[in-house]
Amino acid sequence: SARVSSGPWLSLSSRTLAMSDSQKEAFLEAQTKFVELQKQVLIAKGHQQFLERDQRRNELVLAELETLPVETPTYKSVGRLFVSAPLPEIQTEVTGKLSKIAADLEKAKESRAVVERQFEESEKALGEYFLRSK
């Protein structure tokens, strides 16, 4: 898991002021990329957590539905309404939602891993750039 932090290289110091204009520009571009990737890591983490909560909620609903006898009157929400629906139909819908959430969660995990890897590379490159400028 990527560590989202701010480093000493996030502000211009007297060292960076002594750099050439092209070095300053490259440093500022690297800094901007670092900050953007930091935001993307937080967004990816939040999206993954949202999907995990949604998955857990649907798992609980499905577990509860499985305890009911088939003849139990059940309802599903359609917008602001609750409409009568057969229990097997509702179970099928929840199972379908779980399948979609599982696929979305895998994509979110892969996306988060890519962004975290980019963030770590950016952090390392920025740190090395900062150390070189000493």
Number of C-alpha atoms within 10 A of each C-alpha: 10 15 11 16 9 12 10 10 17 17 11 12 10 9 10 18 11 12 13 10 11 9 15 15 12 13 21 17 13 19 20 14 17 23 19 12 21 23 15 17 25 16 14 20 19 14 17 20 15 13 17 16 12 15 19 13 13 17 16 12 14 18 12 11 18 13 8 12 9 12 9 10 11 17 14 15 10 8 7 6 9 11 11 12 13 14 20 14 12 17 17 12 14 17 16 12 16 19 13 13 17 15 12 16 19 14 13 19 17 13 17 23 17 14 22 23 16 18 24 19 13 20 25 13 15 22 18 12 16 16 10 8 13 9
